[in-house]
């Protein structure tokens, strides 16, 4: 069984920064792409950023220039550094990952999410 656990959410003032972490644990052979998504109240979930196993990244337009996704493959962890936060960034942020387990099955795994609130 594979789990993703996020941390780092909280309350921050507009213009502030937060760093989210998402650690994968369990029976893992390898991890392909890892990503961050968010869902604001009353809105659909949207992709924020994705990072491939080799380090290539893709960002939503809303995240470009302010957010940076990175990963530590040795720790099976993905990060999201968020700078210049705006009230409209308020949402539950969830990570997901494409995981290959030792039986060579491919699983898409989701974390429970962490709340980010941007408010003065």
Secondary structure in CASP SS format (residue, H / E / C, confidence):
PFRMAT SS
TARGET T0000
AUTHOR 0000-0000-0000
METHOD secondary structure of the structure
MODEL  1
X C 1.00
X E 1.00
X E 1.00
X E 1.00
X E 1.00
X E 1.00
X E 1.00
X C 1.00
X C 1.00
X E 1.00
X E 1.00
X E 1.00
X C 1.00
X C 1.00
X C 1.00
X C 1.00
X C 1.00
X E 1.00
X E 1.00
X E 1.00
X E 1.00
X E 1.00
X E 1.00
X E 1.00
X E 1.00
X E 1.00
X C 1.00
X C 1.00
X C 1.00
X E 1.00
X E 1.00
X E 1.00
X E 1.00
X E 1.00
X E 1.00
X E 1.00
X E 1.00
X E 1.00
X E 1.00
X C 1.00
X C 1.00
X C 1.00
X C 1.00
X C 1.00
X C 1.00
X E 1.00
X E 1.00
X E 1.00
X E 1.00
X E 1.00
X E 1.00
X C 1.00
X C 1.00
X C 1.00
X C 1.00
X C 1.00
X E 1.00
X E 1.00
X E 1.00
X C 1.00
X C 1.00
X C 1.00
X C 1.00
X C 1.00
X C 1.00
X C 1.00
X E 1.00
X E 1.00
X E 1.00
X E 1.00
X E 1.00
X E 1.00
X H 1.00
X H 1.00
X H 1.00
X C 1.00
X E 1.00
X E 1.00
X E 1.00
X E 1.00
X E 1.00
X E 1.00
X C 1.00
X C 1.00
X C 1.00
X C 1.00
X H 1.00
X H 1.00
X H 1.00
X C 1.00
X E 1.00
X E 1.00
X E 1.00
X E 1.00
X E 1.00
X E 1.00
X E 1.00
X E 1.00
X E 1.00
X E 1.00
X C 1.00
X C 1.00
X C 1.00
X C 1.00
X C 1.00
X E 1.00
X E 1.00
X E 1.00
X E 1.00
X E 1.00
X C 1.00
X C 1.00
X C 1.00
X E 1.00
X E 1.00
X E 1.00
X E 1.00
X E 1.00
X C 1.00
X C 1.00
END
